[in-house]
Amino acid sequence: MMKCGEPDNVKRWSLTMFRHGPQGLVEDLDEAQFRFGRFSSELEFTRVATLPKAIVECVKMSGLETEALESGLEIEISISKKIRDTDGWKDLDTEDGWNRMQMVAEGYEEYMGMGRRRWSFCLCESSYTMEIVQANPVTGKEMPQTIWVRVSKLKPGPLVWAMDNEILSRAENGGDATEQDTLDRWISIERGLKVECEDEVAEVRMPGQPFSKYEFNH
């Protein structure tokens, strides 16, 4: 047990992605818009975004395109090749849906009066990339050269939460959908951060190593 105030040594974390209902049906995963968050309360401050090309390819390789287009998906990131399951420690395996990614660039950006690190990772044996940004000023200042990523169907808990909160719903007559869509586009994951263009829908940037472990519904 970690002492109060000390960061957990988190090696694996996730981001939950829900289809943005007001967009309606689309056939191309590259065009699909999503709401996203590490935990449920974070969705209040997130804007609509599309999937990075590397994640789109992972979804296609996992055969989860239909599920992703209908409801969403969970994205897991691991900075360790070993994970613990019911039988003890084991190596991550592509047969379990894990995909290896290699760092191709890293940098630094000014952010809300501070600075944070950012990294670009490429899906191995492809040209598809995704970006990870430092999510906490205390932890996650460095990322390994190799990470592992897995996409999965939404768990029952987050899916029920999304249905109860009408995240996946398409409002009739356009009223509620337009109002919510505007809020999503203007507000980013941190309170008060605005995007420059209301109509711009960018690729989501994955969160880096968190300060402590978390569950979506908590």
C-alpha angles and dihedrals in degrees: 000000000000119000116253111277096018118113121249116239093246114186099168132039141156147221121212117217124197125190111251100241099202090063090069127209120337129177099208118073089207089065098043116114123217142191112219146186144155089231133010098261090057093067090074089070102038127101128215114278142170127235121267114251092248091055092046089055092048089052091051093048090050093050093236100124094114093049092046093050093047103042115348140253146250120247118205124196124195126186091188126068090214126070132179121240135164091290095049130258121352139167119260110258132202087223087067090053099263117144124199119229129189127212112247101170142008134190149152133250138187110247130179093334093314136070133250138186124246132192136192119215128192124211105244116257091016142072095237117119143185133190130233123197129199106263101188131036091219102046136029098042090139133040126197121247090247128043135171125230132190132183121206141171116275113274116243093252098056091039092054089046091053092049092048090051094044093238090143096041127110110219115227119237090018096261105117093028093058093047094048093042091055091051092049093050095049102043122066130197094281118061113261100013109130129198116231099233124041093209096046116109110188132186114274115252114222119241118247129228111323127226092241142359118281144179124218097238095049 
